[in-house]
Amino acid sequence: MTDRLPNEGELMARIAAEAGVSDETVKAVLVEAGISLSRPLPAQRSLLAHRLYVRGVKAGTTAGSDGPFEVDVVLGPGAWAIASNINFAGKSTMLWALTWPLRGEPDDTYQRSDTRRWFEYIRVDAEVAGVPVSMRIRLVGGVVRQGVLLTADSVEQLTALVADAEAGPGIRVVDTADTQDAFAALVGRFMLQRLALPPLQVFTAHAGAPDEEGGARDGAVTTHGWPAYFSVIAVASGSDSVLFGSTAVGQLPTRYMQVFLDVPFAADIMGADASAKDAKQVSRHSARRASADAAARAQQWQPLHDELARAKDRLAAVRAARPDLPARLLQAQDATRALLPLQSQMARAQAAYERARHARIQDDRAVRRASESTAARTLFAALDPHACPRCETGISQDRREREAQQHQCAVCAAPLAVADVDDEDREALLDGLRHRLAASRAAERAADDAVKATERSLAQAKSAADRAVQAAEHEQGHADYLADLRTAETEVARLEGALEVVSKLGSADPVDDQTERILTAAKQILGALAADVTRELFAELNAEIVTLAQQLGITNLKSVSLDLAGRVNALKSDNTRPTPFKKLGPGERLRLRIAVVVSLIRVGRRRGIHSHPGMVVIDSPADVEIVPGDVKILMDHLRRLGDDEGLQVVIATAHPEVWAAFPEERILAGPDGQHLF
């Protein structure tokens, strides 16, 4: 077999790298799609029928055999033949009755016209993966009225039940159903769980769906369950052109073989492919809806687009008719601009004046206090603070008055020790304060003069600007042009804004194809691993198929080459190119199909793989295109397949050679060797 497969973490990392996302994102998408990166454990599948019981009333025949019938046959391991000496004796109908409960739904391959309505009760006792089970169907007019699944501690307890009895020692009811669909679902669920078979998903295009970009077509995910797997147990007739099952879409024939050979990720590849196509379809539909919505909105708002186009034309026409600006308009603009520095200068002059005025007021107060207050004389040459030197809280006028009148310090409120001050020192203090007051008054007058001068300049500039603007506004046609221009520009802006708003209504967010990328990457990476394992197994299968097919009567078969698409590529000795399976004759198709199933089981078991349930049902293997004398050889091989390979092989045939090839106890026939019921 191939080298060690990557573990789950390695596969997760590969897919994440391929899709350009995180491992956590990959895990979430795969879990949602039901895809596992864990290699499945080896399966041990087995299906063995032990008893078939049918009851009903035969009517409308021409052979005079109408009336009630009851058939109760015991089966088991090995090869069994349902036989008669004539055709239309009920052989295929017995296969139909055997496979219906096992499959969950009737197989049209075995059903004959007007026979279904004869049956009133069908029962099959079997072991499924070692679990005893009895599947019962009650019919009225060929329609299922009740379906029952029974189980027991041993298969002997089931087979010991008489006819349609459903109670006895150890017997337990698994579940019941009252319609055909419900019974099929019940059997399908039971078989898939007991045989550990994964459902196979395929994205199938709807009939008549048109091709879209890239050849994609709308469709839906179809799940193929137990009835699909049963096609590798109950072999189709020679008239069917597909190797296994009813369709080759999604490489289903190959997938069945991969599952029955324990090829890893066979079902997960299909799930990833189907989910990726479904995700792509969702993205495609979202884009389609967005395009349709955009088209509808474009049509709905087309009048607004037309109005905007007309508004732009009007704006262009207004701009094209712009008059030449006269010199006075330029002068007005220059005069208006000249106001800005003067206005700034005026603000600075006013600020300087306010500072000078404030300084003069403070100096004036200082002279007055020094002249009138005994406290001032006491604090001769002291500081005259305006705020507390520590916390910077301003000294209020009340504090200053208490200092002057009550001899309390204006800063700390402590009593002042008033002492006489020398007259010369007091006079020196007053002289200094008077000089400072004179300077602050001169500064205030200078600042006031600067403000007045600036005011005169600003007034002159404003007057000049007003005259220039008035002259420009009276320019013939210019005022009308500006009004028209503003109107046209406003209309264009209004319409553009309206269209910007409505364009966002109902707009779809860009579709993120992250899910599709992850699933596609998973399909490719898992598919490559499964393909390597499959090619190795198919190489061994090819030789086994050729040998067995030649023994079954296709003597001119030279080689086969199974591929991943489910093609057999049969090369016969009289051809130079492989013959497609559907181009082979009916007998060749049937016997080649048998050879593929049996080789699948043989090769698997040589490798320790027991994934095929080990039951093979064949209808009329020798009835088409067989050379006289080879029928006995074919029958002998089929019997040995059952006896030597440990399989349960059930065939139906009317060839007399069956009586010599099969032991009498393995032949199920009617009492006269003709009609079975």
LUMSEMI-85595 format. One line per 4 residues: their letters; for each residue x, y, z of C-alpha. Coordinates in steps of 0.02 Angstrom, whole numbers, plus 50000, padded with zeros to 5 digits. Example, Ala and Ser with C-alpha at 12.3 -4.5 7.8 and 13.67 -1.06 7.14 Angstrom:
as> 50615 49775 50390; 50684 49947 50357
% end
This chain:
mtdr> 50000 50000 50000; 50055 50182 49990; 50164 50271 50117; 50093 50342 50277
lpne> 49948 50460 50249; 49959 50635 50325; 49871 50652 50492; 49723 50766 50523
gelm> 49831 50913 50577; 49942 50902 50424; 49793 50893 50307; 49713 51042 50396
aria> 49872 51144 50372; 49884 51097 50187; 49705 51147 50152; 49724 51309 50251
aeag> 49881 51355 50154; 49799 51314 49987; 49642 51415 50028; 49736 51558 50112
vsde> 49641 51548 50277; 49672 51492 50456; 49661 51314 50520; 49513 51364 50629
tvka> 49418 51428 50478; 49452 51267 50382; 49392 51163 50529; 49230 51261 50544
vlve> 49190 51246 50358; 49229 51059 50351; 49125 51023 50505; 48979 51118 50429
agis> 48997 51015 50269; 49014 50851 50365; 49189 50816 50300; 49313 50723 50408
lsrp> 49502 50726 50388; 49524 50570 50495; 49563 50413 50399; 49419 50290 50422
lpaq> 49454 50134 50523; 49451 49967 50431; 49273 49904 50411; 49211 49727 50439
rsll> 49050 49720 50338; 48943 49567 50315; 48769 49532 50249; 48695 49357 50252
ahrl> 48514 49311 50213; 48448 49161 50311; 48266 49148 50263; 48143 49212 50133
yvrg> 47957 49198 50162; 47821 49265 50045; 47634 49247 50043; 47498 49309 49928
vkag> 47367 49269 49797; 47412 49238 49616; 47282 49300 49492; 47259 49337 49307
ttag> 47379 49207 49237; 47348 49100 49084; 47435 48945 49151; 47295 48897 49268
sdgp> 47402 48920 49422; 47298 49058 49503; 47264 49050 49689; 47346 49077 49858
fevd> 47532 49042 49872; 47658 49031 50012; 47845 49006 49988; 47964 48981 50134
vvlg> 48147 48947 50093; 48301 48932 50202; 48462 49013 50143; 48638 49030 50212
pgaw> 48820 49046 50160; 48875 48979 49991; 48796 48979 49817; 48608 48963 49791
aias> 48508 48949 49632; 48326 48996 49606; 48286 48885 49459; 48149 48819 49346
ninf> 48139 48728 49182; 48037 48865 49100; 48039 49052 49084; 47910 49165 49170
agks> 47904 49047 49317; 47936 49178 49452; 48126 49169 49468; 48159 49355 49448
tmlw> 48007 49393 49555; 48084 49290 49696; 48244 49393 49681; 48135 49547 49685
altw> 48052 49486 49845; 48222 49443 49921; 48304 49609 49881; 48157 49725 49921
plrg> 48169 49709 50112; 48359 49706 50107; 48369 49858 49994; 48225 49950 50076
epdd> 48140 49984 49910; 48097 49871 49763; 48223 49850 49623; 48144 49874 49452
tyqr> 48278 49760 49380; 48190 49608 49451; 48009 49663 49452; 47895 49586 49322
sdtr> 47731 49658 49263; 47573 49617 49363; 47665 49518 49498; 47682 49651 49632
rwfe> 47496 49655 49667; 47498 49467 49706; 47605 49488 49863; 47529 49515 50034
yirv> 47678 49479 50147; 47867 49476 50120; 47992 49428 50254; 48181 49413 50250
daev> 48282 49356 50401; 48465 49405 50393; 48622 49450 50487; 48691 49624 50457
agvp> 48867 49645 50524; 48828 49504 50646; 48663 49582 50704; 48508 49471 50681
vsmr> 48368 49565 50595; 48202 49519 50515; 48129 49640 50388; 47941 49623 50360
irlv> 47825 49707 50234; 47634 49697 50231; 47556 49748 50065; 47381 49783 50002
ggvv> 47364 49791 49813; 47553 49802 49797; 47561 49955 49914; 47657 49950 50077
rqgv> 47541 49965 50225; 47665 49918 50360; 47850 49888 50375; 47932 49813 50528
llta> 48112 49782 50583; 48136 49649 50715; 48293 49594 50804; 48337 49457 50929
dsve> 48479 49385 51030; 48516 49260 50892; 48465 49233 50712; 48394 49063 50763
qlta> 48264 49152 50869; 48209 49249 50715; 48205 49103 50596; 48105 49003 50723
lvad> 47958 49123 50704; 47816 49050 50602; 47760 49140 50444; 47709 49318 50489
aeag> 47728 49297 50678; 47818 49446 50753; 47829 49396 50937; 47929 49262 51025
pgir> 48073 49229 51145; 48208 49363 51129; 48115 49456 50991; 48119 49646 50995
vvdt> 48043 49774 50878; 48173 49896 50812; 48051 50012 50724; 47899 50017 50611
adtq> 47843 50113 50458; 47675 50138 50373; 47728 50192 50198; 47855 50138 50068
dafa> 47958 50296 50091; 47961 50275 50279; 48012 50092 50264; 48151 50137 50140
alvg> 48215 50270 50258; 48211 50149 50404; 48306 50011 50313; 48428 50135 50236
rfml> 48469 50211 50405; 48489 50039 50485; 48601 49971 50346; 48713 50124 50335
qrla> 48739 50127 50523; 48767 49940 50545; 48882 49927 50394; 48970 50093 50430
lppl> 48938 50157 50254; 48948 50345 50225; 48813 50428 50118; 48884 50488 49952
qvft> 48842 50664 49895; 48840 50723 49715; 48796 50894 49645; 48676 50858 49502
ahag> 48624 50990 49376; 48439 51017 49351; 48368 50950 49189; 48365 51088 49060
apde> 48466 51209 49167; 48563 51326 49051; 48751 51337 49050; 48819 51490 49138
egga> 48992 51566 49146; 49125 51431 49155; 48999 51296 49106; 48917 51295 49277
rdga> 48734 51245 49288; 48607 51263 49426; 48570 51104 49520; 48558 51025 49692
vtth> 48656 50908 49804; 48590 50731 49790; 48629 50603 49925; 48655 50422 49872
gwpa> 48629 50302 50015; 48603 50117 50043; 48507 50078 49880; 48654 50148 49781
yfsv> 48779 50037 49874; 48662 49888 49846; 48704 49897 49660; 48873 49817 49703
iava> 48778 49676 49789; 48630 49646 49673; 48714 49651 49503; 48617 49741 49367
sgsd> 48560 49653 49210; 48653 49656 49045; 48539 49792 48979; 48609 49922 49099
svlf> 48751 50026 49026; 48823 50092 49191; 48946 49979 49282; 48863 50003 49452
gsta> 48709 50102 49501; 48593 50205 49395; 48712 50347 49354; 48898 50380 49332
vgql> 48882 50563 49382; 49011 50610 49513; 49114 50454 49471; 48993 50353 49578
ptry> 49044 50180 49512; 49223 50216 49565; 49167 50284 49733; 49072 50123 49772
mqvf> 49228 50022 49735; 49337 50140 49838; 49223 50124 49988; 49222 49934 49974
ldvp> 49413 49937 49965; 49434 50051 50117; 49510 50189 50010; 49527 50339 50128
faad> 49419 50495 50105; 49313 50422 49964; 49151 50494 50033; 49233 50653 50099
imga> 49298 50695 49925; 49121 50684 49857; 49054 50787 50002; 49186 50922 49975
dasa> 49152 50926 49787; 48963 50934 49808; 48973 51066 49945; 49097 51170 49844
kdak> 48982 51169 49693; 48835 51212 49803; 48932 51356 49881; 48981 51416 49709
qvsr> 48800 51410 49656; 48752 51515 49808; 48885 51642 49760; 48825 51639 49581
hsar> 48646 51667 49634; 48698 51810 49749; 48793 51893 49607; 48645 51864 49492
rasa> 48525 51942 49616; 48643 52089 49643; 48652 52118 49455; 48464 52106 49438
daaa> 48440 52226 49583; 48565 52346 49508; 48477 52338 49341; 48308 52368 49423
raqq> 48377 52514 49522; 48459 52586 49367; 48293 52578 49277; 48199 52648 49427
wqpl> 48317 52795 49448; 48349 52827 49263; 48247 52989 49266; 48364 53053 49403
hdel> 48515 53010 49294; 48435 53101 49148; 48399 53254 49255; 48580 53255 49317
arak> 48643 53248 49139; 48535 53397 49093; 48595 53492 49248; 48776 53462 49201
drla> 48741 53524 49026; 48664 53683 49099; 48815 53708 49214; 48934 53687 49068
avra> 48835 53813 48966; 48838 53941 49109; 49026 53920 49131; 49053 53939 48945
arpd> 48956 54105 48947; 49060 54181 49089; 49092 54368 49058; 49267 54444 49071
lpar> 49297 54511 49245; 49327 54701 49241; 49471 54786 49326; 49355 54857 49460
llqa> 49309 54680 49514; 49492 54642 49535; 49512 54805 49631; 49366 54756 49743
qdat> 49449 54591 49779; 49615 54677 49817; 49530 54807 49927; 49438 54674 50023
rall> 49599 54576 50050; 49685 54737 50111; 49563 54744 50257; 49633 54587 50337
plqs> 49803 54654 50397; 49722 54817 50457; 49593 54720 50557; 49733 54620 50637
qmar> 49831 54779 50674; 49675 54857 50752; 49655 54706 50867; 49835 54720 50924
aqaa> 49823 54909 50955; 49665 54886 51060; 49749 54751 51162; 49903 54862 51192
yera> 49791 55007 51246; 49699 54896 51371; 49864 54841 51447; 49928 55022 51461
rhar> 49764 55081 51538; 49768 54941 51667; 49950 54984 51713; 49905 55170 51733
iqdd> 49759 55128 51848; 49871 55023 51960; 50004 55158 51969; 49873 55289 52010
ravr> 49808 55183 52153; 49984 55157 52220; 50017 55346 52228; 49850 55375 52313
rase> 49881 55244 52446; 50057 55304 52479; 49995 55483 52499; 49847 55447 52611
staa> 49886 55293 52716; 49987 55278 52873; 50006 55093 52830; 50087 55144 52668
rtlf> 50214 55245 52764; 50243 55094 52875; 50269 54984 52723; 50380 55115 52645
aald> 50483 55042 52504; 50393 54875 52527; 50318 54770 52388; 50142 54806 52329
phac> 50085 54631 52280; 49928 54601 52180; 49911 54419 52234; 49965 54303 52372
prce> 50146 54255 52333; 50109 54076 52383; 49941 54024 52312; 49923 54166 52186
tgis> 49749 54212 52247; 49710 54393 52200; 49710 54524 52339; 49536 54602 52347
qdrr> 49498 54786 52367; 49420 54751 52539; 49586 54684 52602; 49677 54837 52538
erea> 49553 54953 52627; 49574 54858 52792; 49762 54875 52770; 49746 55062 52748
qqhq> 49615 55094 52882; 49636 54956 53011; 49822 54921 52987; 49798 54736 52938
cavc> 49915 54663 52807; 49822 54639 52642; 49917 54474 52613; 49916 54383 52781
aapl> 49791 54491 52879; 49914 54509 53025; 49912 54675 53124; 50038 54800 53063
avad> 50157 54884 53182; 50136 55063 53125; 50291 55163 53150; 50338 55334 53101
vdde> 50429 55346 52938; 50558 55476 52901; 50487 55617 52795; 50632 55610 52675
drea> 50604 55424 52645; 50417 55450 52621; 50449 55589 52498; 50572 55481 52402
lldg> 50441 55343 52391; 50307 55462 52329; 50424 55538 52203; 50462 55366 52130
lrhr> 50279 55322 52120; 50236 55487 52036; 50369 55460 51902; 50301 55285 51869
laas> 50123 55355 51856; 50178 55486 51733; 50260 55353 51625; 50106 55242 51626
raae> 49995 55390 51580; 50109 55431 51434; 50103 55249 51378; 49913 55249 51390
raad> 49902 55408 51284; 50019 55334 51154; 49917 55174 51145; 49757 55272 51128
davk> 49833 55375 50988; 49886 55213 50900; 49708 55142 50913; 49633 55300 50842
ater> 49759 55305 50699; 49724 55124 50658; 49536 55155 50665; 49555 55296 50540
slaq> 49658 55186 50424; 49534 55041 50438; 49386 55155 50407; 49471 55224 50251
aksa> 49509 55047 50190; 49330 54989 50220; 49262 55138 50128; 49377 55102 49981
adra> 49327 54918 49981; 49143 54960 49987; 49161 55080 49842; 49256 54948 49741
vqaa> 49128 54811 49778; 48983 54926 49736; 49066 54972 49574; 49096 54788 49532
eheq> 48918 54737 49575; 48851 54867 49458; 48955 54796 49317; 48830 54749 49179
ghad> 48792 54558 49176; 48917 54503 49309; 48792 54489 49452; 48673 54388 49343
ylad> 48815 54272 49292; 48865 54236 49472; 48685 54200 49520; 48662 54082 49372
lrta> 48827 53995 49411; 48781 53967 49593; 48610 53900 49545; 48681 53778 49415
etev> 48817 53715 49533; 48692 53690 49674; 48576 53589 49562; 48715 53473 49503
arle> 48774 53446 49682; 48596 53407 49739; 48567 53277 49603; 48737 53195 49627
gale> 48704 53180 49814; 48534 53104 49783; 48605 52975 49663; 48744 52931 49784
vvsk> 48614 52893 49918; 48498 52790 49810; 48643 52693 49733; 48679 52621 49906
lgsa> 48501 52563 49934; 48490 52374 49920; 48671 52357 49867; 48740 52183 49904
dpvd> 48903 52154 49993; 49038 52069 49890; 49017 51880 49897; 49158 51797 49993
dqte> 49208 51634 49908; 49308 51577 50059; 49198 51424 50087; 49213 51372 49906
rilt> 49403 51393 49911; 49418 51285 50067; 49305 51146 50000; 49391 51147 49830
aakq> 49561 51135 49913; 49499 50992 50023; 49433 50900 49871; 49597 50918 49777
ilga> 49710 50870 49922; 49605 50723 49982; 49570 50671 49802; 49756 50660 49763
laad> 49784 50547 49914; 49635 50435 49872; 49687 50427 49689; 49860 50360 49734
vtre> 49786 50223 49842; 49653 50182 49712; 49775 50166 49566; 49878 50042 49666
lfae> 49725 49936 49706; 49655 49950 49529; 49818 49887 49455; 49793 49724 49552
lnae> 49607 49722 49514; 49634 49733 49326; 49728 49569 49315; 49603 49481 49428
ivtl> 49455 49544 49325; 49527 49483 49161; 49561 49309 49229; 49388 49289 49305
aqql> 49296 49367 49156; 49380 49244 49039; 49326 49102 49152; 49147 49169 49150
gitn> 49142 49163 48961; 49221 49322 48891; 49362 49223 48814; 49421 49360 48695
lksv> 49449 49488 48834; 49630 49541 48827; 49641 49672 48964; 49545 49797 49066
sldl> 49604 49960 49143; 49492 50030 49277; 49511 50218 49297; 49455 50346 49423
agrv> 49306 50395 49316; 49232 50221 49331; 49277 50168 49154; 49326 49987 49125
nalk> 49422 50015 48962; 49401 49835 48903; 49520 49784 48765; 49469 49631 48665
sdnt> 49587 49528 48559; 49502 49580 48397; 49517 49767 48433; 49662 49888 48446
rptp> 49570 50015 48551; 49476 49990 48716; 49289 49964 48705; 49182 50073 48821
fkkl> 49079 49972 48943; 48914 50029 48869; 48971 49971 48697; 48996 49792 48755
gpge> 48860 49664 48723; 48728 49632 48859; 48804 49465 48907; 48979 49537 48913
rlrl> 48921 49681 49022; 48836 49563 49146; 48982 49443 49161; 49110 49583 49168
riav> 49008 49664 49306; 49010 49498 49401; 49199 49486 49375; 49225 49662 49444
vvsl> 49122 49629 49601; 49204 49462 49640; 49379 49529 49602; 49343 49675 49716
irvg> 49305 49554 49856; 49454 49440 49818; 49584 49578 49808; 49515 49660 49963
rrrg> 49523 49502 50066; 49699 49462 50007; 49746 49631 50082; 49647 49602 50242
ihsh> 49503 49713 50184; 49328 49648 50223; 49229 49801 50170; 49113 49719 50044
pgmv> 48965 49636 50134; 49001 49471 50045; 48832 49446 49961; 48806 49440 49771
vids> 48636 49427 49685; 48631 49389 49497; 48481 49371 49383; 48496 49257 49231
padv> 48686 49258 49212; 48682 49134 49066; 48528 49194 48972; 48617 49311 48850
eivp> 48758 49289 48724; 48841 49132 48786; 48916 48994 48683; 48827 48827 48703
gdvk> 48929 48716 48817; 48999 48862 48915; 48844 48874 49025; 48903 48728 49133
ilmd> 49074 48811 49154; 48990 48974 49205; 48877 48885 49331; 49024 48792 49406
hlrr> 49120 48954 49430; 48973 49040 49512; 48948 48894 49631; 49133 48894 49676
lgdd> 49127 49081 49709; 49002 49044 49845; 49082 48889 49915; 49267 48934 49899
eglq> 49263 49122 49926; 49149 49119 50077; 49018 49226 49989; 48831 49209 49981
vvia> 48789 49201 49796; 48607 49195 49742; 48568 49173 49558; 48409 49147 49457
tahp> 48416 49043 49299; 48313 48932 49184; 48462 48839 49110; 48454 48651 49143
evwa> 48643 48649 49176; 48608 48723 49346; 48542 48555 49406; 48711 48475 49374
afpe> 48818 48621 49437; 48727 48655 49601; 48689 48529 49739; 48505 48488 49752
eril> 48492 48565 49926; 48555 48731 49854; 48423 48742 49717; 48260 48832 49756
agpd> 48127 48771 49634; 47943 48738 49623; 47870 48568 49659; 47861 48525 49475
gqhl> 48025 48609 49430; 47927 48745 49344; 47824 48877 49435; 47899 48933 49600
f> 47729 48989 49666
% end
